[in-house]
Amino acid sequence: MRAIRPPFTTRRGRSVRRRSSSAVAIASFAAALALTATACGPTEDTNSADKPSGSTDGSAGDKITIPADLQERLKERGIDLDKWRDGEWKNWDKDKWLREARDYVNPIIEGLWDPDRMRDAEEPDKPVEEEDISGDAGVTDPTPEPVEATAVSAPYDGDVPEAGKLFFDGPEGSMVCSATVVRDPANPGKSNMVWTAGHCVHAGKDGGWYRNIAFVPSYNNSDLAISELETAPKEEIAPHGIWWGKWAQTSEEWISQGAPTGGLGAPFDFAVIHVTPEKGGDGKSLEETVGAALPVDFNAPATPEIDSMTATGYPAAPPFDGQKLYQCADKPGRLSINAEDPTMHRIGCSMTGGSSGGGWIANGQDGKPALVSNTSIGPVTAGWLAGPRLGDEAKGIYEAVSEKYAGQ
């Protein structure tokens, strides 16, 4: 999520280095107030991706191949598949940084996200310049009291099997966010859909789609310490495999307004990803593999009527290390970034960068738990988190991704 400097921080998405009426579009990366991307942060080590393996042709075998339609879209944009796998994806020239919704491409590079690269893709975000909420005439409740994040008991897939960690690459290096498996209306019981923050898939107004987007459900499921992770097998770090983003969509507001600081686009900072297994799997969907998927409520009760919201994520900025899953539960309040935009939900929570994109759960209109928001921003000093209220824009994105893969 983005962290904001006093009085606010930026998003809680975290970069492996440390930073980390609308049309339906792909990608988003917004922060609120003077925010920074706390959930996303770049890593220093990118050498492991210089020689990726994987097939780029249509040959069969145990390696995932790039679908013909995706190959054509890459070629249409002047992208050589072999060069892409050999490192061309690290070319962040602005003229070659695919930006529009139709430009989303994310071919699988088998073996790219190895244990070391996943572990290193998390550091604290850089704070942003302090900014006030200028001209805001919306409703903002008093700042909530800090709530100490609680570690989720291992194994994580016992209590929150739908939660996981999202990895992606940007100009500053490898980055991380959090994400949640959600139900797919077009494929009941067999969802391959993941919910996260827009700024975890797209850089916003000054950039384009991030690359090598991959979801790891129940990352570090056994709650191993960093020293143990250094020697742990990949199967223990990613117990349910690595799932690559086949398609992603976010709000047009995030694409046109989103920025790493200032809070622009934060009320529309959400995204949906359709994933596919890196190694083909056993034919099971993501939902069948992890054994869970949350419903999404786009008509949740008004913020003051909700007794409690629970945010889940992998905070990576100090005092956290990004390797363990945490939760915060608190009665939500309202936060208005701009009077013309929807009011956001806000809760007290000590989670930091890396938690961006993680799902917020509350009882919906039917009284049953559902995803009602996701972590977007928070103050640099931590203490609270804010997430968008999911309405028609979010519902449109969710339904568009579902319909795109209906029956598949």
VENTAUR-V289682 format. One record per residue. N is the residue number from 1. PHI is phi in whole degrees, -180 to 180 (NA if undefined). NEAR is the number of other C-alpha atoms within 12 Angstrom. Layout:
N_PHI_NEAR ; N_PHI_NEAR
This chain:
1_NA_74 ; 2_-80_70 ; 3_-108_63 ; 4_-118_50 ; 5_-79_36 ; 6_-44_26 ; 7_-83_26 ; 8_-132_40 ; 9_-126_51 ; 10_-104_63 ; 11_-63_75 ; 12_-97_77 ; 13_-85_74 ; 14_-133_68 ; 15_-94_57 ; 16_-61_46 ; 17_-84_36 ; 18_154_47 ; 19_-163_52 ; 20_-58_65 ; 21_NA_16 ; 22_-101_21 ; 23_-79_22 ; 24_-78_33 ; 25_-143_41 ; 26_-102_49 ; 27_92_52 ; 28_-172_55 ; 29_-160_65 ; 30_-103_65 ; 31_-130_65 ; 32_-114_60 ; 33_58_47 ; 34_-80_38 ; 35_-114_54 ; 36_-132_58 ; 37_-81_69 ; 38_-87_68 ; 39_-91_72 ; 40_-128_66 ; 41_-157_54 ; 42_-80_41 ; 43_-101_35 ; 44_-85_25 ; 45_-100_23 ; 46_-119_31 ; 47_-65_19 ; 48_-65_25 ; 49_-98_29 ; 50_-67_20 ; 51_-126_20 ; 52_-68_27 ; 53_-107_26 ; 54_131_29 ; 55_-90_28 ; 56_-112_29 ; 57_-99_21 ; 58_-95_18 ; 59_-66_14 ; 60_-84_15 ; 61_131_13 ; 62_-91_16 ; 63_-103_22 ; 64_-69_29 ; 65_-106_30 ; 66_-84_33 ; 67_-54_23 ; 68_-57_16 ; 69_-65_15 ; 70_-72_27 ; 71_-59_26 ; 72_-66_19 ; 73_-66_22 ; 74_-65_28 ; 75_-65_18 ; 76_-59_16 ; 77_-97_22 ; 78_74_18 ; 79_-101_27 ; 80_-83_22 ; 81_-60_33 ; 82_-67_24 ; 83_-65_22 ; 84_-60_33 ; 85_-67_31 ; 86_-86_25 ; 87_125_26 ; 88_-62_24 ; 89_-63_39 ; 90_-86_27 ; 91_-84_23 ; 92_-104_24 ; 93_-53_16 ; 94_-57_16 ; 95_-72_13 ; 96_-111_20 ; 97_-84_29 ; 98_-58_35 ; 99_-120_35 ; 100_-70_32 ; 101_-54_29 ; 102_-71_22 ; 103_-84_30 ; 104_-59_33 ; 105_-140_42 ; 106_-153_40 ; 107_-62_46 ; 108_-67_42 ; 109_-115_41 ; 110_-59_33 ; 111_86_30 ; 112_-62_35 ; 113_-88_41 ; 114_-85_33 ; 115_-53_31 ; 116_-65_29 ; 117_-68_31 ; 118_-66_46 ; 119_-68_42 ; 120_-79_35 ; 121_-80_49 ; 122_-160_52 ; 123_-146_44 ; 124_-63_49 ; 125_-82_57 ; 126_-83_41 ; 127_-70_42 ; 128_-105_37 ; 129_-68_24 ; 130_-66_25 ; 131_-141_28 ; 132_-95_23 ; 133_-88_27 ; 134_-79_17 ; 135_68_11 ; 136_-76_18 ; 137_-117_16 ; 138_-82_19 ; 139_-99_22 ; 140_-130_25 ; 141_-81_21 ; 142_-54_15 ; 143_-58_28 ; 144_-70_27 ; 145_-68_21 ; 146_-60_23 ; 147_-120_26 ; 148_-71_24 ; 149_-65_32 ; 150_-108_23 ; 151_-68_27 ; 152_-77_28 ; 153_-71_21 ; 154_-83_20 ; 155_-74_24 ; 156_-63_35 ; 157_-74_30 ; 158_-86_18 ; 159_-95_21 ; 160_-134_35 ; 161_-62_35 ; 162_-81_45 ; 163_-87_52 ; 164_-166_53 ; 165_-115_59 ; 166_-111_58 ; 167_-115_54 ; 168_-163_50 ; 169_-114_47 ; 170_-135_42 ; 171_-57_31 ; 172_-93_29 ; 173_126_39 ; 174_-77_47 ; 175_-135_58 ; 176_-139_67 ; 177_-141_69 ; 178_-118_66 ; 179_-158_57 ; 180_-139_56 ; 181_-74_48 ; 182_-122_48 ; 183_-68_36 ; 184_-115_37 ; 185_-57_26 ; 186_-83_21 ; 187_-137_26 ; 188_-55_23 ; 189_77_25 ; 190_-137_30 ; 191_-74_39 ; 192_-124_49 ; 193_-108_53 ; 194_-128_57 ; 195_-105_56 ; 196_-154_61 ; 197_-89_65 ; 198_-61_66 ; 199_-73_74 ; 200_-94_73 ; 201_-127_63 ; 202_-142_56 ; 203_-81_47 ; 204_88_45 ; 205_-63_30 ; 206_-103_27 ; 207_-150_33 ; 208_-147_41 ; 209_-68_46 ; 210_-77_47 ; 211_-122_47 ; 212_55_45 ; 213_-73_47 ; 214_-145_49 ; 215_-110_48 ; 216_-121_49 ; 217_-67_49 ; 218_53_48 ; 219_-52_48 ; 220_52_40 ; 221_-55_37 ; 222_-93_27 ; 223_62_30 ; 224_-76_26 ; 225_-74_19 ; 226_-56_23 ; 227_-62_13 ; 228_-79_18 ; 229_-65_28 ; 230_-63_21 ; 231_-119_16 ; 232_-74_23 ; 233_-70_18 ; 234_-59_25 ; 235_-64_21 ; 236_-86_27 ; 237_-77_38 ; 238_-123_36 ; 239_-61_28 ; 240_-113_36 ; 241_85_39 ; 242_-111_43 ; 243_-117_49 ; 244_-86_41 ; 245_-73_42 ; 246_-81_36 ; 247_-155_42 ; 248_-144_50 ; 249_-140_53 ; 250_-143_54 ; 251_-77_48 ; 252_-64_37 ; 253_-62_38 ; 254_-68_51 ; 255_-63_43 ; 256_-90_34 ; 257_-119_32 ; 258_-56_46 ; 259_-148_40 ; 260_-69_56 ; 261_-136_49 ; 262_92_40 ; 263_80_53 ; 264_-63_42 ; 265_83_51 ; 266_-58_66 ; 267_-65_50 ; 268_-120_58 ; 269_-87_65 ; 270_-143_64 ; 271_-156_59 ; 272_-125_51 ; 273_-121_51 ; 274_-101_46 ; 275_-113_42 ; 276_-142_40 ; 277_-67_36 ; 278_-61_38 ; 279_-110_25 ; 280_86_24 ; 281_65_19 ; 282_-110_15 ; 283_90_15 ; 284_-83_21 ; 285_-76_33 ; 286_-62_46 ; 287_-61_35 ; 288_-67_25 ; 289_-69_30 ; 290_-92_37 ; 291_83_27 ; 292_-165_32 ; 293_-163_38 ; 294_-89_38 ; 295_-74_37 ; 296_-114_40 ; 297_-106_31 ; 298_-96_26 ; 299_-139_24 ; 300_-68_32 ; 301_-57_25 ; 302_-58_25 ; 303_-48_34 ; 304_-63_22 ; 305_-90_18 ; 306_-93_27 ; 307_-74_20 ; 308_-158_27 ; 309_-127_39 ; 310_-118_40 ; 311_-101_55 ; 312_-124_50 ; 313_-177_59 ; 314_-110_62 ; 315_-64_59 ; 316_-118_48 ; 317_-76_48 ; 318_-51_26 ; 319_-87_21 ; 320_-93_33 ; 321_-120_35 ; 322_81_53 ; 323_-99_44 ; 324_-128_42 ; 325_-92_46 ; 326_-131_41 ; 327_-140_38 ; 328_-132_38 ; 329_-126_33 ; 330_-162_33 ; 331_-74_31 ; 332_-77_43 ; 333_-122_32 ; 334_-107_32 ; 335_-137_40 ; 336_-109_36 ; 337_-87_41 ; 338_-147_27 ; 339_-60_18 ; 340_-84_16 ; 341_-105_28 ; 342_-59_33 ; 343_-72_34 ; 344_-95_44 ; 345_-85_50 ; 346_-143_50 ; 347_-134_48 ; 348_-74_36 ; 349_-170_41 ; 350_-92_42 ; 351_-65_59 ; 352_-118_68 ; 353_-53_65 ; 354_111_65 ; 355_-83_70 ; 356_-53_69 ; 357_88_64 ; 358_-62_60 ; 359_-74_54 ; 360_-109_54 ; 361_-112_41 ; 362_-151_38 ; 363_-75_28 ; 364_-81_28 ; 365_-60_19 ; 366_-88_14 ; 367_84_14 ; 368_-103_16 ; 369_-61_23 ; 370_-153_33 ; 371_-78_44 ; 372_-121_45 ; 373_-171_54 ; 374_-148_58 ; 375_-65_70 ; 376_-122_72 ; 377_-136_73 ; 378_-172_62 ; 379_-73_51 ; 380_-57_46 ; 381_-81_36 ; 382_67_47 ; 383_119_33 ; 384_-152_50 ; 385_-131_69 ; 386_-131_63 ; 387_-140_57 ; 388_-70_54 ; 389_-83_40 ; 390_-83_39 ; 391_-129_30 ; 392_-63_22 ; 393_-63_34 ; 394_-65_45 ; 395_-64_33 ; 396_-62_27 ; 397_-66_41 ; 398_-58_41 ; 399_-70_30 ; 400_-67_30 ; 401_-67_38 ; 402_-61_32 ; 403_-66_19 ; 404_-62_24 ; 405_-116_25 ; 406_-59_19 ; 407_78_15 ; 408_-102_20
